Amino acid sequence: MKKNERQKIITELIINQPITKQDDLMRLLEEHGVNATQATISRDMRELHIVKGADREGKQRYMIFQTSTEDPTEVLFKTFKQTAKKIDQIQFVNVIKTTPNDGNRLAAVFDDTKMPEIVGTIAGFDTIVIFSPDQKQATQLNQRLAKILETD
């Protein structure tokens, strides 16, 4: 099966069903004739901007993060201002505490910016870890983001 066909099925499943675990998604894909490795599905989920978040009832499930036509950096600063509570730097790593349920969403926005100060992110329920290439770039990122937190 071609990548675009597989990703179309993944998108339809995520939109139409409350899927909470990657194992459940893999099982549903197999039922739809998709035979792919976990690594392939993870890569597809990343490319499709699928994140775990709370639905209208407050239950955690996979959903597609809606990208915007706005400049990704502007979206980042706006989303950061709305969801970030605190930022701390540890050598070449920045740790950001967010409002509940917003870690994955904010990390997806960071990933979309493709900023040179960011090598990668790891996100959880209310925390993001951002890896920078070196301590100097982590400090630059930290100072830039701290200024956003300070402004009202």
Secondary structure, 3 states (H helix, E strand, C coil): CCHHHHHHHHHHHHHHCCCCCHHHHHHHHHHCCCCCCHHHHHHHHHHCCEEEEECCCCCEEEEECCCCCCCHHHHHHHHHHHHEEEEEEECCEEEEEECCCCHHHHHHHHHHHCCCCCCEEEECCCEEEEECCCHHHHHHHHHHHHHHHHCC
